Amino acid sequence: MTRHLSSLDFMQTFSEKLEIALRNLSIAQYPPDAHRTMRKFASSEVAQLLDVTEAYIRQISLKGRGPEPEVSTSGRRLYSVEQILELRMLLAENGRKKWINPRRTEGEACQILAVTNFKGGSSKTSTTIHLGHYLALKGYRVLAIDLDPQASLTALHGSLPDFDPREGDTFYGAIRFDDPVPTASLIHKTHIAGFDVICAGLELTEFETAVALDMRKSGGTGFLLRVAQAIEQIADDYDVILMDSAPSLNFLTLSSLTAATGVLIPVPAHMLDVDSTAKFLELAGSYMQILADMGTAAQWDFAKFLITKFEPNDHPQANMMALMRQVFGGDLLLNMVIKSTAVADALTWKQSLYEVQRARFSAPKTYDRAMESINAANDEIEQLLWTAWGRQ
């Protein structure tokens, strides 16, 4: 029997068609000459971020201290992210609240957090982007590194100036064995003050081949240090570095786990996802045993599981959550991220929930529930960072 469909033609045809369609969609959302900006925050939101009262924020402004907010036609006082940071530093000078400036101090090491699970659809990228934006809005210096060749985290930032995934501008440039580039040269500033990104692209897959060739030559495990060595170059410039891993347990993921000081494993409360996570842990455990035997065991400040896409009214999910709490105990975060159309809509717009105005949603209460859920989980993760730094 003769088959008439060429696999090569099929793959190339639809690869090109889909790339063109997505590029046109991206251009429609964010034209090449467009300057992407972060939304302004109402004084009530600013007060919540700074953990002070709205009246205190107004009092500072009336005294002519701090940044001058924009006043809308309805009389609302609006602040940019840069102005919020300026306010934070002003309050830190007064010293009324400890850690109002949360940036790490002398003796506190940069926290490098790997967000990982080899089950696709577990919300790794959503978890990374929302945690990163949350921490940046809280005043931390944050770097997000996209380690997934599918580059979903990268795509969420729209068109970044001077970034071309085909010209060696991905994180692979810093971890390749031949002629690596300085990590700092790969960092891109985003439209959110305090939040930088190192992008991904298909060339990250070349790391797997390069490691295999290097192991054939040397027989060693030097590849495990590639990510750590690249991050070490720029760690002093950040408080928190987040790594969005690929949905696989490959050489790059292993190298990132070796570099990490903490690990976050997002898991939806579904049987297939939990079962996949069990296999991930089993496989990762076998690799970690090999590394330990070779004297290169990874040591972390913490490793936690996070339930994502949770539907409180779904009984099977509630039962699975109960099982996870029984098995994981204190290593499962108390807070979970609920499944929400608000998050799905925001990601479709290539934005995190923190970037979207509440008024843009047809059902603002849906936004409120999603934001409450995400903030609670992110606050719990922030407390883990504080514990690692030895803060009270």
N, C-alpha and C positions, 0 to 999 in steps of 0.2 A: 504494500500500500504506500502511495506517495503522499507525503504531507506537503501542503502548499504554503503554510504560514512560516515565514522566516523569522526566527527568534530575534536575529540581529535587527532586521527591519522594524519589527514590532517595538523593541526596546528603544531604538534610536528615534523612531518617528514620534512616539508619545513622550519620550524624554524631552525632545525639542519643543513639541506643541505645549506641553504642560509648563515648561520653563518660560516660554514666551507669554502664556496666559497669566502666570503668577507674577511675572515681571510687570506686565501691563497693569495688573491689579494693584501691585505695590506702588507703581508710579501714580496711579489714580488716587491712592490714599495719601502718599507722600511724594509729591513731585521732586525731581532731583534738585531743584533750586529752592525747595521749601526748607525752612528752618524750624525743626521740631522743637517745641517748647513744653515745659511742664505747666500744668494748670496752677492757678493761684488758690490759696487756702484761706478760708474764712477764719476770723479771730477765734471762733469757738473750736475749730480744728487745731489751730496753733496752740491754744491753751491746753488741749488734750495732749498734743505732742510734747509740750514742755512741762506738763504736769503742774500747771499753775491755773489760777482762775482767769476767766475772760476779763473780769474787772481789772485784774492786775496788769494784763496786757494793755488794756485801754489807758490805765493810769500812766504807764511808762510812756505811751505815745503822747498823751496830753502834756506831759512834762518835757516834751521835746527830746526825749532820749530814745535811742535805737532807731531803726529804719522807719521811714514814713510809708505807711501802707497806702495802697490804692483804695479809693472809696468809690463804690459802685453807685449807679443812679438811685438804687434803693437804700443807700446809706450803709451797706455792708463794707466792712474793712477787710481787705484782701492782701495777703502776704505771699511773696514768692518763696521758693525753697531757700534761696540765698539769704533772704531777709529773715527767715526762720532761724537759719544757722547763726546769723548776726545777733539775733535776739538771744539765742542760746548762749553764745559766748559772753554777751553783756550780763546775763543772769549769773553765769559762772564766775564773773569777776566779783559780783556781790557775795558769792559764797553762801547763799541762803540754803541752797539745796545741794547735798552731796551728789556727785555724778551727774549734775545737770549738763556738764560736758562729759559725755561718756567715753570719749576717746581714751585709748589705753595709755597708761603712764609707764614710767621707767620700771622695768622688772616684769611687765605684762607682755607676754609674747603674742604675736599676731595669731589669731585663731583661723585655721584653715579647715573649712567644713566641706566634706564630700557628700553630695546628695546623690544617692545611688540605689539602684535595684535593677536587675536585668529583665524585669517584666515591663514591657511597653505599656503606656497608658496609666502609669501609676502616679502621674502628676509631678514628676521630678522637675521639669522645667517650670511649671506653674509655681511649685514650692520655692524654687530657687529665685525666680524673679520677684515674687511677692515678699520673700524674706529679705532679699537685697534692697528693694525699694523701702521697705519698712525700716531697716537699719539705717539707711541713708537719711531718711526723714527724721530719725531719732538722733542724728548728728554723727554717726560713725563714718569712717572712710572705708568704703566697700569696693572690692573688685570681684566681678563675676567672670569666671573662666568657662567658656563653652567647650566641653570635651566630647560632644556628640557630633559626629560627621554630618548628621542630618541638620544640624545648626538651627534648631528651633529657638533657642535662647537668642542667638544672633539675629534671627529674622524678626524677633519682637522689637528690635530697635530701629526697624525701618532702614532707610538708606543712611549708612554711616559714611562720613567723608573719608576719602583716601583708603577705603577698605575694598579689596578685591580678593575673594576667596581663591581665585585662580592664580594669583601672583604671590603666593607664599606669605600671606598676611595673617595666617591662622596661628594658633598656639603650637602647631607642629614645627614652625620655624624655630621655636626656642628649645624644643626637645629632640630635634633630629640629631643624629650622630655626626653627620658631616656638616661642618661650618654652621653651627647654630647661631641665630641672631640674638642680640640682647632682648630679654623679655620686655623691658621698658619700651622698646620700639614697636611692640605689638598692642600696646594699651590704647584704647580709644575712650575719650571723654564722651559722656552721654548728655542728654538734655536735663538730667537730674544731677544737681550738685552733690558731690560726694559719692557718686555711683559711676564706676568705670567698668569697661568690659574688654575681654580678649575674645576674639571671635573664633568660630569654627568653620570648617568646610570639608569637602570630601577628601582633601589631602591628609586629614588626620588618620585615615585608614592606612596610609603608608607607614605609620609607626609600627603596625603589626608586622609587616614584612621586614622592616629595618631591624626590629628586635630579633626576629627569627634568624636573620643573616648574622647578626652580631653574636647571638648565642652559639651559632654553628662555628663561628671563628674562635670565640673566647671561652664559651661554655660557662660564662659567669652570669650573674644576675644584676649587672650594672644598670640595666634598663630601669630597674625599680627606682633608681634615684633620679631619673631624668626630670620628672615633674617637680620633685622636691628641690632640685638644684635650680630649676628655672624660676620657681616661686621665691626661693631664697634671695634672688637678686633684687626683688621689689617688695619683699615682705615688710620692710621698715616703713614703707609709705602708706600702709593700710592697717586698719584695726581688724577687719574680717575679710577673708578671701573665700568665696563660694565656688565650688566646682560642680557643674552640671554634667553628670556622667552619661555615657551612652547606655542604652538598654542591653548591655552585654557585659560579661565578666572577661574582658580581654586584657591584653598587656597594658593598655593605657589606663584602664580602670584600676588594675592592680598597682600601677605606679602612682595613681592618684590616692589610693587608699594608704599607700606607704607614706605619702607626703602629708596626709591629713592629720589634724589634731583632734578632729571630731567627725562623726559620721551620722547622717540622717537618712533613714530608710523609709520613704513614703510607701504606704500599703493601703489600697482600697479594701474595704471589709467585704470582699467577695471570696468565695471558696477558691476559684481559679487563681486569683491574685495571691491569696495567702499560701496556697499550695506552691505556686511559682516562687514565692519568697522563701519557702522552706528549702526548695532546691537550690536557690541562690545562696542561702546560708550554708548549706551542705557543701556546695562547690567552693565557695569562698573559704570555708573552714579548711578544706583539704589543701588549698593553695597557701593559706596562712600557716598551716603545719609545715609545709615544705620550706617556706620562708624562715620560720622559726628554727628549723633544723639547720638552715644555712647561716643562722646568726643575723638575719635581717628582719626580724619580726616587727610589725607595726604596733606602736603604742599610742593610744588615744586618750584624751581627757574625758570623752564621753561618746557613747553610741546609742541612738534612740530610734524607735519606730514611731511613725506618725500616720494615723489613719486619715486617708484622703477620700474625697468624693462620697462622703457619708450622707445617707438619707435616714434621718432619725425615725421616720415612720415605717421603714422597711424592716419587717420582723426578722427575715433571714440575716440582714446586715447587723441588726441588734444582737442576734445570737452569735454571729461571727465576732463582733466586737467583744462580747463577753468572753469568748474563747481566747481571743488575743490578750485580753487583760489577765486572764488566768495564766497563760503561758509566759507572756513577756513581763508581767508585773510592773515594777517601777521603771523598766526600760521602755515602756510604751508611754508616750506623752499623754498627759491627762486630757488635753484639748485635742479636738479633731477638726479637720477642715470639711465643712459640709459641701455637698454637691449643689451647685448653683448656676442658673442660667446667666446670672450677672457676671460670674467669672468667665464663663464660656464666651459671652458677648464681648467682654473686654479683651480677651485673648484674640478673638476674631478681628478686633480693631487694632491688633498689635500693641496692646497696652495692658498694664497691670491694673488691678482695681483701684490702686492709689492714684493712677493718672486720670481716671475718668470722673467727670463731674456727676454727682448724684442725680442731678436734674436730667441727665441724658437717658436715664432708664425709665421705661414706661411704668415700672412697678418699683418705686424707690424703697419699699420695705424689703424687697428681695435683695437689693444692694446692701441695706442695713444689716440684714442677717448674715450675708456673705462676709461683709467687712468685719462684723463682730467676731465671726468664727476665725477668720484669718488673723486678725489682731491678737486674739487670745493665744493661738498657736505660736505666732511669732514672738509674743511676749514671753512665753514659756521657754522658747529657744534662747531668747536674749538672756534669761536668767541662768541658763546653762553656761553661756559665755562668761557671765559674771562669776559664777562659781569656779570656772576654770581659772579665772584671773585672781581668785581669792578675795573677791569683794563681798562685803557684808550687805 
